[in-house]
Amino acid sequence: MTTSLLDEAIKVIPNQQVLINVVSKRVRQLSQGHRPMVEVGVRLDYADTALREIIEGKISYEFLTAEEIAAA
């Protein structure tokens, strides 16, 4: 994971725990064959790709309310 990408992504998702969860979920998706939403370089691994997607605004997140959690 590139430090510069991590520093940029933390500006988009300031909560470190949320950022880790978003990146790990996206890494899982990419490793299962989902297509990246950004241009992928030769040296970028899945985590770097996920961070670039966050930085470029291709991935977002939302918190569920207690009612939404109960209904699920």
A tleap script that builds the chain and sets N, CA, C and O, in Angstrom:
source leaprc.protein.ff14SB
mol = sequence {
  NMET THR THR SER LEU LEU ASP GLU ALA ILE
  LYS VAL ILE PRO ASN GLN GLN VAL LEU ILE
  ASN VAL VAL SER LYS ARG VAL ARG GLN LEU
  SER GLN GLY HIE ARG PRO MET VAL GLU VAL
  GLY VAL ARG LEU ASP TYR ALA ASP THR ALA
  LEU ARG GLU ILE ILE GLU GLY LYS ILE SER
  TYR GLU PHE LEU THR ALA GLU GLU ILE ALA
  ALA CALA
}
set mol.1.N position { 0.857 -1.169 0.000 }
set mol.1.CA position { 0.000 0.000 0.000 }
set mol.1.C position { 0.901 1.228 0.000 }
set mol.1.O position { 1.792 1.354 0.840 }
set mol.2.N position { 0.669 2.110 -0.923 }
set mol.2.CA position { 1.484 3.307 -1.064 }
set mol.2.C position { 1.067 4.357 -0.036 }
set mol.2.O position { -0.117 4.657 0.114 }
set mol.3.N position { 2.048 4.906 0.662 }
set mol.3.CA position { 1.783 5.886 1.710 }
set mol.3.C position { 1.134 7.145 1.161 }
set mol.3.O position { 0.239 7.711 1.789 }
set mol.4.N position { 1.581 7.585 -0.006 }
set mol.4.CA position { 1.010 8.811 -0.577 }
set mol.4.C position { -0.467 8.619 -0.917 }
set mol.4.O position { -1.271 9.530 -0.717 }
set mol.5.N position { -0.830 7.442 -1.428 }
set mol.5.CA position { -2.241 7.171 -1.718 }
set mol.5.C position { -3.057 7.105 -0.429 }
set mol.5.O position { -4.191 7.580 -0.375 }
set mol.6.N position { -2.473 6.519 0.593 }
set mol.6.CA position { -3.151 6.435 1.885 }
set mol.6.C position { -3.393 7.824 2.464 }
set mol.6.O position { -4.466 8.091 3.004 }
set mol.7.N position { -2.408 8.705 2.355 }
set mol.7.CA position { -2.558 10.078 2.853 }
set mol.7.C position { -3.657 10.822 2.112 }
set mol.7.O position { -4.409 11.586 2.717 }
set mol.8.N position { -3.755 10.604 0.807 }
set mol.8.CA position { -4.801 11.259 0.021 }
set mol.8.C position { -6.183 10.681 0.345 }
set mol.8.O position { -7.163 11.422 0.432 }
set mol.9.N position { -6.259 9.367 0.521 }
set mol.9.CA position { -7.545 8.717 0.802 }
set mol.9.C position { -8.081 9.109 2.168 }
set mol.9.O position { -9.294 9.191 2.360 }
set mol.10.N position { -7.184 9.353 3.120 }
set mol.10.CA position { -7.629 9.727 4.469 }
set mol.10.C position { -8.255 11.121 4.465 }
set mol.10.O position { -9.005 11.464 5.379 }
set mol.11.N position { -7.956 11.920 3.451 }
set mol.11.CA position { -8.610 13.226 3.307 }
set mol.11.C position { -10.057 13.046 2.853 }
set mol.11.O position { -10.917 13.866 3.174 }
set mol.12.N position { -10.321 11.982 2.111 }
set mol.12.CA position { -11.673 11.706 1.616 }
set mol.12.C position { -12.501 10.991 2.681 }
set mol.12.O position { -13.658 11.342 2.915 }
set mol.13.N position { -11.902 9.982 3.326 }
set mol.13.CA position { -12.563 9.245 4.403 }
set mol.13.C position { -11.696 9.415 5.650 }
set mol.13.O position { -10.775 8.628 5.869 }
set mol.14.N position { -11.976 10.427 6.465 }
set mol.14.CA position { -11.088 10.744 7.588 }
set mol.14.C position { -11.083 9.719 8.718 }
set mol.14.O position { -10.119 9.662 9.482 }
set mol.15.N position { -12.112 8.924 8.843 }
set mol.15.CA position { -12.162 7.908 9.895 }
set mol.15.C position { -11.353 6.696 9.443 }
set mol.15.O position { -11.718 6.026 8.477 }
set mol.16.N position { -10.253 6.417 10.144 }
set mol.16.CA position { -9.332 5.362 9.735 }
set mol.16.C position { -9.995 3.987 9.713 }
set mol.16.O position { -9.724 3.188 8.817 }
set mol.17.N position { -10.850 3.704 10.675 }
set mol.17.CA position { -11.526 2.402 10.718 }
set mol.17.C position { -12.460 2.221 9.526 }
set mol.17.O position { -12.522 1.142 8.936 }
set mol.18.N position { -13.178 3.268 9.179 }
set mol.18.CA position { -14.079 3.206 8.021 }
set mol.18.C position { -13.259 3.035 6.745 }
set mol.18.O position { -13.622 2.245 5.874 }
set mol.19.N position { -12.165 3.767 6.636 }
set mol.19.CA position { -11.302 3.665 5.459 }
set mol.19.C position { -10.788 2.234 5.300 }
set mol.19.O position { -10.808 1.688 4.196 }
set mol.20.N position { -10.338 1.638 6.367 }
set mol.20.CA position { -9.836 0.257 6.313 }
set mol.20.C position { -10.937 -0.699 5.869 }
set mol.20.O position { -10.694 -1.592 5.058 }
set mol.21.N position { -12.130 -0.517 6.390 }
set mol.21.CA position { -13.246 -1.390 6.007 }
set mol.21.C position { -13.613 -1.227 4.535 }
set mol.21.O position { -13.864 -2.215 3.844 }
set mol.22.N position { -13.645 0.010 4.055 }
set mol.22.CA position { -13.983 0.259 2.656 }
set mol.22.C position { -12.914 -0.346 1.746 }
set mol.22.O position { -13.241 -0.999 0.755 }
set mol.23.N position { -11.648 -0.132 2.078 }
set mol.23.CA position { -10.557 -0.664 1.260 }
set mol.23.C position { -10.578 -2.191 1.275 }
set mol.23.O position { -10.422 -2.816 0.226 }
set mol.24.N position { -10.765 -2.796 2.431 }
set mol.24.CA position { -10.730 -4.254 2.504 }
set mol.24.C position { -11.891 -4.884 1.735 }
set mol.24.O position { -11.722 -5.920 1.093 }
set mol.25.N position { -13.060 -4.263 1.799 }
set mol.25.CA position { -14.199 -4.785 1.036 }
set mol.25.C position { -13.936 -4.680 -0.459 }
set mol.25.O position { -14.250 -5.601 -1.213 }
set mol.26.N position { -13.363 -3.567 -0.889 }
set mol.26.CA position { -13.080 -3.378 -2.311 }
set mol.26.C position { -11.964 -4.316 -2.783 }
set mol.26.O position { -12.026 -4.840 -3.895 }
set mol.27.N position { -10.943 -4.530 -1.944 }
set mol.27.CA position { -9.871 -5.472 -2.284 }
set mol.27.C position { -10.456 -6.865 -2.484 }
set mol.27.O position { -10.078 -7.576 -3.415 }
set mol.28.N position { -11.370 -7.248 -1.614 }
set mol.28.CA position { -12.031 -8.545 -1.742 }
set mol.28.C position { -12.765 -8.641 -3.081 }
set mol.28.O position { -12.687 -9.660 -3.767 }
set mol.29.N position { -13.476 -7.573 -3.448 }
set mol.29.CA position { -14.207 -7.566 -4.715 }
set mol.29.C position { -13.245 -7.668 -5.901 }
set mol.29.O position { -13.486 -8.438 -6.831 }
set mol.30.N position { -12.169 -6.902 -5.871 }
set mol.30.CA position { -11.199 -6.927 -6.962 }
set mol.30.C position { -10.546 -8.299 -7.091 }
set mol.30.O position { -10.335 -8.781 -8.204 }
set mol.31.N position { -10.227 -8.925 -5.979 }
set mol.31.CA position { -9.593 -10.242 -6.020 }
set mol.31.C position { -10.544 -11.320 -6.541 }
set mol.31.O position { -10.104 -12.367 -7.017 }
set mol.32.N position { -11.844 -11.059 -6.450 }
set mol.32.CA position { -12.838 -12.004 -6.971 }
set mol.32.C position { -13.151 -11.762 -8.443 }
set mol.32.O position { -13.984 -12.455 -9.027 }
set mol.33.N position { -12.477 -10.770 -9.046 }
set mol.33.CA position { -12.642 -10.555 -10.472 }
set mol.33.C position { -13.416 -9.319 -10.891 }
set mol.33.O position { -13.601 -9.094 -12.087 }
set mol.34.N position { -13.873 -8.515 -9.947 }
set mol.34.CA position { -14.568 -7.283 -10.317 }
set mol.34.C position { -13.588 -6.346 -11.021 }
set mol.34.O position { -12.398 -6.327 -10.708 }
set mol.35.N position { -14.089 -5.592 -11.946 }
set mol.35.CA position { -13.231 -4.693 -12.711 }
set mol.35.C position { -12.932 -3.422 -11.935 }
set mol.35.O position { -13.805 -2.883 -11.254 }
set mol.36.N position { -11.691 -2.939 -12.041 }
set mol.36.CA position { -11.353 -1.661 -11.402 }
set mol.36.C position { -12.066 -0.507 -12.100 }
set mol.36.O position { -12.325 -0.558 -13.302 }
set mol.37.N position { -12.380 0.532 -11.330 }
set mol.37.CA position { -13.064 1.710 -11.865 }
set mol.37.C position { -12.098 2.833 -12.218 }
set mol.37.O position { -12.524 3.930 -12.579 }
set mol.38.N position { -10.802 2.564 -12.115 }
set mol.38.CA position { -9.762 3.527 -12.479 }
set mol.38.C position { -8.732 2.812 -13.339 }
set mol.38.O position { -8.697 1.582 -13.384 }
set mol.39.N position { -7.897 3.580 -14.018 }
set mol.39.CA position { -6.804 2.997 -14.790 }
set mol.39.C position { -5.831 2.315 -13.842 }
set mol.39.O position { -5.436 2.892 -12.828 }
set mol.40.N position { -5.451 1.106 -14.167 }
set mol.40.CA position { -4.567 0.326 -13.303 }
set mol.40.C position { -3.176 0.284 -13.916 }
set mol.40.O position { -3.001 -0.084 -15.078 }
set mol.41.N position { -2.190 0.669 -13.112 }
set mol.41.CA position { -0.805 0.596 -13.545 }
set mol.41.C position { -0.226 -0.778 -13.273 }
set mol.41.O position { -0.844 -1.608 -12.606 }
set mol.42.N position { 0.958 -1.006 -13.794 }
set mol.42.CA position { 1.611 -2.305 -13.642 }
set mol.42.C position { 1.937 -2.603 -12.187 }
set mol.42.O position { 1.798 -3.746 -11.752 }
set mol.43.N position { 2.361 -1.621 -11.437 }
set mol.43.CA position { 2.823 -1.842 -10.066 }
set mol.43.C position { 1.739 -1.690 -9.002 }
set mol.43.O position { 2.021 -1.874 -7.818 }
set mol.44.N position { 0.528 -1.365 -9.385 }
set mol.44.CA position { -0.525 -1.168 -8.391 }
set mol.44.C position { -1.127 -2.503 -7.988 }
set mol.44.O position { -1.530 -3.295 -8.839 }
set mol.45.N position { -1.185 -2.747 -6.685 }
set mol.45.CA position { -1.879 -3.937 -6.201 }
set mol.45.C position { -3.334 -3.563 -5.934 }
set mol.45.O position { -3.747 -2.429 -6.180 }
set mol.46.N position { -4.107 -4.523 -5.431 }
set mol.46.CA position { -5.536 -4.274 -5.213 }
set mol.46.C position { -5.781 -3.155 -4.202 }
set mol.46.O position { -6.698 -2.353 -4.378 }
set mol.47.N position { -4.973 -3.095 -3.152 }
set mol.47.CA position { -5.162 -2.053 -2.139 }
set mol.47.C position { -4.905 -0.671 -2.729 }
set mol.47.O position { -5.646 0.271 -2.446 }
set mol.48.N position { -3.858 -0.542 -3.550 }
set mol.48.CA position { -3.571 0.743 -4.190 }
set mol.48.C position { -4.683 1.131 -5.158 }
set mol.48.O position { -5.056 2.301 -5.252 }
set mol.49.N position { -5.206 0.149 -5.869 }
set mol.49.CA position { -6.319 0.412 -6.788 }
set mol.49.C position { -7.540 0.894 -6.017 }
set mol.49.O position { -8.194 1.853 -6.428 }
set mol.50.N position { -7.852 0.242 -4.907 }
set mol.50.CA position { -8.994 0.649 -4.083 }
set mol.50.C position { -8.797 2.063 -3.547 }
set mol.50.O position { -9.738 2.856 -3.537 }
set mol.51.N position { -7.591 2.384 -3.106 }
set mol.51.CA position { -7.311 3.737 -2.606 }
set mol.51.C position { -7.478 4.770 -3.708 }
set mol.51.O position { -8.030 5.842 -3.466 }
set mol.52.N position { -7.009 4.467 -4.919 }
set mol.52.CA position { -7.185 5.401 -6.039 }
set mol.52.C position { -8.652 5.601 -6.369 }
set mol.52.O position { -9.066 6.711 -6.705 }
set mol.53.N position { -9.444 4.538 -6.277 }
set mol.53.CA position { -10.881 4.655 -6.527 }
set mol.53.C position { -11.535 5.569 -5.492 }
set mol.53.O position { -12.425 6.350 -5.831 }
set mol.54.N position { -11.110 5.479 -4.258 }
set mol.54.CA position { -11.634 6.349 -3.199 }
set mol.54.C position { -11.226 7.786 -3.463 }
set mol.54.O position { -12.058 8.690 -3.382 }
set mol.55.N position { -9.966 8.008 -3.775 }
set mol.55.CA position { -9.448 9.358 -4.017 }
set mol.55.C position { -10.181 10.019 -5.181 }
set mol.55.O position { -10.494 11.208 -5.125 }
set mol.56.N position { -10.452 9.256 -6.228 }
set mol.56.CA position { -11.103 9.808 -7.422 }
set mol.56.C position { -12.619 9.861 -7.291 }
set mol.56.O position { -13.308 10.255 -8.232 }
set mol.57.N position { -13.148 9.467 -6.129 }
set mol.57.CA position { -14.582 9.572 -5.891 }
set mol.57.C position { -15.408 8.488 -6.545 }
set mol.57.O position { -16.619 8.646 -6.698 }
set mol.58.N position { -14.790 7.400 -6.931 }
set mol.58.CA position { -15.511 6.297 -7.573 }
set mol.58.C position { -16.196 5.396 -6.542 }
set mol.58.O position { -17.144 4.682 -6.868 }
set mol.59.N position { -15.713 5.434 -5.301 }
set mol.59.CA position { -16.284 4.622 -4.221 }
set mol.59.C position { -16.731 5.548 -3.108 }
set mol.59.O position { -16.011 6.472 -2.728 }
set mol.60.N position { -17.911 5.300 -2.592 }
set mol.60.CA position { -18.395 6.063 -1.450 }
set mol.60.C position { -18.899 5.079 -0.391 }
set mol.60.O position { -18.869 3.865 -0.591 }
set mol.61.N position { -19.348 5.608 0.707 }
set mol.61.CA position { -19.860 4.781 1.793 }
set mol.61.C position { -20.976 5.540 2.468 }
set mol.61.O position { -21.110 6.753 2.308 }
set mol.62.N position { -21.769 4.818 3.221 }
set mol.62.CA position { -22.817 5.459 4.012 }
set mol.62.C position { -23.030 4.648 5.280 }
set mol.62.O position { -22.840 3.432 5.297 }
set mol.63.N position { -23.417 5.326 6.316 }
set mol.63.CA position { -23.711 4.674 7.580 }
set mol.63.C position { -25.194 4.326 7.614 }
set mol.63.O position { -26.034 5.125 7.202 }
set mol.64.N position { -25.509 3.146 8.100 }
set mol.64.CA position { -26.896 2.745 8.253 }
set mol.64.C position { -27.437 3.252 9.578 }
set mol.64.O position { -26.724 3.305 10.580 }
set mol.65.N position { -28.705 3.621 9.566 }
set mol.65.CA position { -29.360 4.012 10.812 }
set mol.65.C position { -29.777 2.748 11.558 }
set mol.65.O position { -29.776 1.655 10.994 }
set mol.66.N position { -30.132 2.907 12.822 }
set mol.66.CA position { -30.564 1.767 13.639 }
set mol.66.C position { -31.800 1.110 13.029 }
set mol.66.O position { -31.948 -0.110 13.094 }
set mol.67.N position { -32.686 1.910 12.436 }
set mol.67.CA position { -33.888 1.366 11.823 }
set mol.67.C position { -33.535 0.520 10.599 }
set mol.67.O position { -34.134 -0.532 10.377 }
set mol.68.N position { -32.574 0.975 9.814 }
set mol.68.CA position { -32.173 0.226 8.621 }
set mol.68.C position { -31.497 -1.089 9.014 }
set mol.68.O position { -31.676 -2.106 8.343 }
set mol.69.N position { -30.734 -1.069 10.080 }
set mol.69.CA position { -30.066 -2.284 10.553 }
set mol.69.C position { -31.104 -3.277 11.051 }
set mol.69.O position { -31.003 -4.472 10.775 }
set mol.70.N position { -32.101 -2.791 11.783 }
set mol.70.CA position { -33.145 -3.662 12.320 }
set mol.70.C position { -33.998 -4.262 11.207 }
set mol.70.O position { -34.469 -5.393 11.321 }
set mol.71.N position { -34.194 -3.508 10.138 }
set mol.71.CA position { -35.024 -3.984 9.038 }
set mol.71.C position { -34.301 -5.005 8.169 }
set mol.71.O position { -34.942 -5.770 7.448 }
set mol.72.N position { -32.977 -5.024 8.231 }
set mol.72.CA position { -32.215 -5.929 7.366 }
set mol.72.C position { -32.212 -7.343 7.816 }
set mol.72.O position { -31.604 -8.195 7.168 }
savepdb mol mol.pdb
quit
